[in-house]
Amino acid sequence: MTTRIPLSLALVAALAASQPLFAASPAKPADATQSLSAADTVALDAALKGEWRDPKNAARDVHRHPKETLSFFGVTPTQTVVEITPGGGWYAEILGPYLKAGGQYVAAVVDPASVAEKSRNYYQRSVDGLQKKFTDGPAQFDKATMVKYNPAAPVFGTAGSADVVLTFRNVHNWRSAQQAEGMFKGFFDVLKPGGVLGVVEHRANQDVAADDDSGYVSEAQVIALAAAAGFRLDAKSEVNANPKDTKDHPNGVWTLPPSNNHPEADRAKYQAIGESDRMTLRFVKPQS
């Protein structure tokens, strides 16, 4: 692990005051969408309805809005898409088949050999589980690839090789591990000029400390991380917003579904809230 070099207050203040990356091309209004062709939409619908999807995963579409989210990020079937730490493969079940015919799905996973020994089994199980999903479903995943990265010095592929980088609910982990700046730099490096970084993250109402353990991060903090790496904020969407989320839960975001880290007596309360309130941000790597 590297020692985190945090964004200084001076840098954040400078970004807020001058916003050089945003001034020439301000972000589009919330819910400004990318346009998918009719054929791309049909292909995405087919992936979403695929019988290979775990029924428990498909049941969560109502909370995660994958069609709207991927459409907003402008993901098309001919692109090279890198998903960062896909976990159990919730989005891989959609992206692998969607990109198979004309694109490339790349799952970027933490290299177990790069982390402390006490954490290696956890990351190895993650790698093995995702690889099993790929191996057991060749009709959907035979063209999917996996790249292992060192979180202390992340490289996600050949520089300038990806059209899109996607990350879902990960930024809070990187901040607490003092790895966020390096991760965003890695995203910038692997993307082609004009490439898109799509970020979905649990949304705090205001800035939180780096060691905050609630799982939430403010939009301003994510935007500052992306800007420091060289990205331009292109648009925001409220497709994954949840105004019922009060963000003051005893076990942070993990109190809510799907983690449900709460007493059984409170189940109805948290089921009524649903999954967390989430920001959905589209960034672009400038052409030059």
Backbone torsions as a table, in degrees:
resi	resn	phi	psi	omega
1	MET	NA	141.9	176.3
2	THR	-91.1	160.8	172.9
3	THR	-77.9	128.7	-177.0
4	ARG	-68.2	133.2	173.0
5	ILE	-106.4	94.3	-170.5
6	PRO	-67.0	154.9	170.7
7	LEU	-62.6	124.0	-178.6
8	SER	-74.4	159.7	176.2
9	LEU	-61.4	-32.2	-179.8
10	ALA	-66.4	-41.4	179.8
11	LEU	-64.8	-46.0	179.6
12	VAL	-60.7	-41.7	179.1
13	ALA	-63.5	-40.0	-180.0
14	ALA	-65.1	-41.0	178.4
15	LEU	-62.9	-42.7	-179.2
16	ALA	-66.1	-36.4	-175.7
17	ALA	-77.9	-42.5	-172.7
18	SER	-103.6	-36.7	-178.4
19	GLN	44.4	53.7	-175.0
20	PRO	-62.4	-31.8	-179.1
21	LEU	-74.3	-24.5	-174.2
22	PHE	-100.9	-23.4	-171.9
23	ALA	-61.1	-40.1	-176.4
24	ALA	-77.4	-20.4	-176.8
25	SER	-149.7	81.1	-174.8
26	PRO	-63.4	155.0	-179.9
27	ALA	-62.0	145.7	176.6
28	LYS	-69.2	162.1	179.4
29	PRO	-59.9	159.4	176.6
30	ALA	-54.3	140.7	179.2
31	ASP	70.1	16.8	170.0
32	ALA	-65.4	120.8	-171.8
33	THR	-102.6	154.1	168.9
34	GLN	-84.3	150.5	-177.3
35	SER	-98.5	117.8	172.7
36	LEU	-96.0	143.9	177.6
37	SER	-68.6	166.1	178.3
38	ALA	-60.4	-39.7	-180.0
39	ALA	-66.1	-40.2	179.0
40	ASP	-65.0	-38.8	179.3
41	THR	-64.9	-40.7	177.1
42	VAL	-62.2	-43.1	-180.0
43	ALA	-64.3	-39.9	178.9
44	LEU	-66.8	-41.8	177.8
45	ASP	-60.6	-39.2	-179.8
46	ALA	-64.9	-40.0	178.3
47	ALA	-65.6	-39.8	-179.5
48	LEU	-66.9	-31.3	-177.9
49	LYS	-93.2	3.9	-175.9
50	GLY	-59.0	136.2	-178.2
51	GLU	-70.5	-13.5	178.4
52	TRP	-74.7	-16.2	-178.6
53	ARG	-69.4	137.9	174.7
54	ASP	-61.3	125.5	-179.1
55	PRO	-54.5	-33.0	178.6
56	LYS	-67.2	-33.7	176.9
57	ASN	-71.1	-46.5	-179.2
58	ALA	-61.1	-32.8	-180.0
59	ALA	-64.2	-20.0	-178.3
60	ARG	-91.3	2.8	177.8
61	ASP	-57.6	-32.1	-179.1
62	VAL	-63.8	-23.9	178.5
63	HIS	-97.5	-32.1	-172.7
64	ARG	-99.9	-14.4	173.1
65	HIS	48.9	55.3	-174.9
66	PRO	-63.6	-37.9	-179.7
67	LYS	-62.8	-48.6	-178.9
68	GLU	-66.8	-38.3	-178.2
69	THR	-66.8	-49.5	-179.1
70	LEU	-67.8	-33.4	175.2
71	SER	-65.6	-41.6	178.6
72	PHE	-61.8	-39.3	178.4
73	PHE	-76.1	-10.1	177.3
74	GLY	74.2	30.6	-177.7
75	VAL	-76.5	121.2	179.5
76	THR	-113.6	161.4	-174.0
77	PRO	-70.2	-6.7	-178.6
78	THR	-103.5	6.4	-175.1
79	GLN	-93.0	159.8	167.9
80	THR	-94.1	117.3	-174.2
81	VAL	-120.2	125.7	177.0
82	VAL	-105.1	118.9	174.3
83	GLU	-100.7	129.0	-176.6
84	ILE	-88.9	127.1	-179.2
85	THR	42.1	73.6	-176.9
86	PRO	-73.2	-0.9	176.3
87	GLY	60.7	-128.5	-179.3
88	GLY	-76.6	-5.2	175.8
89	GLY	96.8	27.3	-179.4
90	TRP	-56.4	-52.9	178.3
91	TYR	-78.8	-24.9	177.8
92	ALA	-60.8	-35.6	179.1
93	GLU	-61.8	-23.4	178.6
94	ILE	-95.6	-48.4	-172.8
95	LEU	-71.6	-38.7	-179.5
96	GLY	-55.9	-56.0	178.5
97	PRO	-66.1	-36.7	-178.7
98	TYR	-62.3	-36.8	-175.6
99	LEU	-95.9	-4.4	-169.6
100	LYS	-60.1	-47.1	-170.6
101	ALA	-68.7	-42.8	-173.4
102	GLY	-130.5	-0.6	-178.0
103	GLY	-124.9	-153.9	-179.9
104	GLN	-151.0	124.8	174.2
105	TYR	-100.2	126.3	179.6
106	VAL	-120.9	120.6	176.4
107	ALA	-95.3	115.2	179.3
108	ALA	-94.4	115.0	-175.2
109	VAL	-121.7	151.6	177.3
110	VAL	-66.2	130.2	176.7
111	ASP	-73.3	115.5	-178.6
112	PRO	-55.9	-30.9	-178.1
113	ALA	-71.3	-13.3	-175.6
114	SER	-93.5	-6.2	-175.1
115	VAL	-110.0	170.2	179.0
116	ALA	-59.4	148.6	-174.1
117	GLU	-56.4	-35.5	-177.7
118	LYS	-66.3	-19.6	-178.7
119	SER	-101.7	-7.3	-171.3
120	ARG	-63.6	-40.4	-179.0
121	ASN	-61.4	-39.9	179.2
122	TYR	-59.8	-49.8	-178.0
123	TYR	-70.7	-32.3	177.6
124	GLN	-66.7	-40.3	177.1
125	ARG	-61.9	-37.7	178.3
126	SER	-64.3	-45.7	178.2
127	VAL	-62.2	-47.1	-177.8
128	ASP	-62.9	-40.4	-179.3
129	GLY	-64.7	-42.9	179.6
130	LEU	-68.6	-41.1	178.3
131	GLN	-62.3	-37.0	177.8
132	LYS	-63.9	-40.2	177.8
133	LYS	-59.9	-42.9	179.4
134	PHE	-66.4	-44.7	-176.7
135	THR	-67.3	-38.5	-177.5
136	ASP	-76.2	-13.8	-178.6
137	GLY	-127.6	62.1	-176.1
138	PRO	-60.0	-30.8	-179.6
139	ALA	-64.4	-26.1	-180.0
140	GLN	-103.1	-31.8	-166.8
141	PHE	-122.9	10.5	-174.8
142	ASP	-66.4	-17.2	177.8
143	LYS	-103.0	-3.5	177.4
144	ALA	-70.5	143.7	178.8
145	THR	-124.5	165.0	-179.0
146	MET	-129.0	134.5	174.3
147	VAL	-121.3	130.8	178.9
148	LYS	-96.5	134.9	-178.2
149	TYR	-127.8	153.8	175.1
150	ASN	-91.8	115.0	-177.2
151	PRO	-62.4	-17.5	177.3
152	ALA	-79.7	-21.1	178.9
153	ALA	-151.3	68.6	-168.6
154	PRO	-70.9	131.1	172.1
155	VAL	-129.9	125.3	-172.9
156	PHE	-107.7	8.8	-180.0
157	GLY	147.0	-177.6	178.0
158	THR	-60.2	136.4	-179.4
159	ALA	-55.8	134.6	177.1
160	GLY	71.1	25.6	-175.1
161	SER	-102.3	-15.2	-173.6
162	ALA	-106.4	145.3	174.1
163	ASP	-86.9	-34.1	-175.2
164	VAL	-142.7	139.1	167.7
165	VAL	-118.6	131.9	-178.8
166	LEU	-122.9	138.6	174.1
167	THR	-139.9	130.5	-176.7
168	PHE	-119.2	112.0	172.6
169	ARG	58.0	48.2	-179.1
170	ASN	-120.9	-21.0	-168.8
171	VAL	-60.2	-37.7	-179.0
172	HIS	-60.9	-36.7	178.2
173	ASN	-66.0	-42.4	-178.8
174	TRP	-67.9	-36.1	178.1
175	ARG	-64.7	-45.3	-178.0
176	SER	-68.6	-25.3	178.9
177	ALA	-92.5	4.2	179.2
178	GLN	62.0	39.3	-177.1
179	GLN	-123.2	-0.7	-169.8
180	ALA	-62.4	-44.2	-177.3
181	GLU	-61.6	-43.4	179.4
182	GLY	-65.4	-36.9	179.0
183	MET	-63.6	-46.8	-179.1
184	PHE	-65.3	-34.6	175.2
185	LYS	-64.1	-40.3	177.4
186	GLY	-62.1	-39.0	177.1
187	PHE	-61.1	-46.4	-178.3
188	PHE	-60.7	-43.3	-176.2
189	ASP	-65.2	-41.2	-174.7
190	VAL	-77.2	-20.1	-177.8
191	LEU	-79.8	147.1	170.7
192	LYS	-71.5	155.6	170.0
193	PRO	-55.5	132.4	-174.8
194	GLY	87.3	-4.8	-179.7
195	GLY	-69.8	161.8	-173.2
196	VAL	-111.0	134.9	168.0
197	LEU	-108.0	119.9	177.3
198	GLY	-107.6	126.4	-176.7
199	VAL	-123.9	126.1	168.0
200	VAL	-117.3	130.4	-176.7
201	GLU	-152.2	148.5	174.6
202	HIS	-58.9	129.7	-169.8
203	ARG	-103.7	118.0	173.9
204	ALA	-81.2	157.7	178.1
205	ASN	-76.5	-22.8	179.6
206	GLN	-152.3	170.5	-178.7
207	ASP	-56.1	145.2	178.5
208	VAL	-123.2	157.5	178.7
209	ALA	-67.1	156.0	-179.3
210	ALA	-60.2	-32.9	-178.6
211	ASP	-94.9	13.4	177.0
212	ASP	-59.6	135.2	-175.2
213	ASP	-110.3	20.9	-179.2
214	SER	-81.8	-19.2	-175.8
215	GLY	89.9	-6.2	-179.0
216	TYR	-99.1	151.2	176.8
217	VAL	-139.8	148.5	179.2
218	SER	-81.0	154.5	175.3
219	GLU	-58.5	-41.9	-178.1
220	ALA	-59.7	-37.8	-179.3
221	GLN	-69.2	-39.6	177.9
222	VAL	-67.7	-42.2	179.2
223	ILE	-62.7	-39.5	179.1
224	ALA	-64.4	-40.7	177.6
225	LEU	-61.7	-45.2	-179.5
226	ALA	-65.9	-42.8	-179.9
227	ALA	-63.0	-40.5	179.5
228	ALA	-63.5	-27.6	178.5
229	ALA	-83.6	-11.0	177.8
230	GLY	113.9	-0.2	-177.6
231	PHE	-79.0	156.3	171.1
232	ARG	-110.5	130.1	174.8
233	LEU	-69.6	122.6	-176.9
234	ASP	-98.6	-41.7	-178.3
235	ALA	-166.8	159.9	174.9
236	LYS	-120.3	153.3	173.6
237	SER	-134.0	149.2	176.0
238	GLU	-104.5	18.6	-176.3
239	VAL	-61.2	-28.8	-179.6
240	ASN	-107.0	20.2	177.7
241	ALA	-74.1	150.2	174.8
242	ASN	-143.1	94.8	-177.7
243	PRO	-65.2	-12.5	178.4
244	LYS	-76.6	-16.2	-176.9
245	ASP	-77.8	111.5	-179.2
246	THR	-82.6	-14.9	173.1
247	LYS	63.5	25.0	-179.7
248	ASP	-127.3	36.8	-172.9
249	HIS	-81.8	150.1	-174.2
250	PRO	-61.6	-30.9	178.3
251	ASN	-115.9	34.2	177.1
252	GLY	61.9	-151.8	-177.3
253	VAL	-63.7	-22.9	-178.4
254	TRP	-74.8	-6.2	172.3
255	THR	-68.4	-32.4	-174.7
256	LEU	-83.2	165.9	170.5
257	PRO	-60.1	147.6	6.6
258	PRO	-90.6	-5.8	-178.1
259	SER	-69.5	-41.8	177.1
260	ASN	54.7	46.5	179.0
261	ASN	-85.3	77.3	-177.5
262	HIS	-156.0	162.3	176.3
263	PRO	-61.2	145.8	-179.3
264	GLU	-58.2	-29.7	-179.9
265	ALA	-64.0	-21.9	-178.9
266	ASP	-97.1	7.7	-173.8
267	ARG	-56.8	-48.5	-177.1
268	ALA	-60.1	-39.0	-179.8
269	LYS	-59.9	-47.9	-175.1
270	TYR	-80.6	-28.0	173.7
271	GLN	-65.9	-33.9	178.7
272	ALA	-67.2	-31.2	176.8
273	ILE	-73.5	-44.4	-177.5
274	GLY	88.4	-162.3	-179.0
275	GLU	-75.2	171.1	-169.7
276	SER	-66.1	160.3	168.4
277	ASP	-72.1	129.2	-174.0
278	ARG	-130.9	136.9	169.9
279	MET	-78.3	150.8	175.5
280	THR	-134.7	108.3	-170.8
281	LEU	-121.7	135.6	176.6
282	ARG	-112.8	119.8	177.9
283	PHE	-111.7	156.1	178.6
284	VAL	-128.2	138.9	171.5
285	LYS	-81.4	120.1	-177.2
286	PRO	-55.8	150.8	179.9
287	GLN	-64.7	-29.4	179.9
288	SER	-154.2	NA	NA
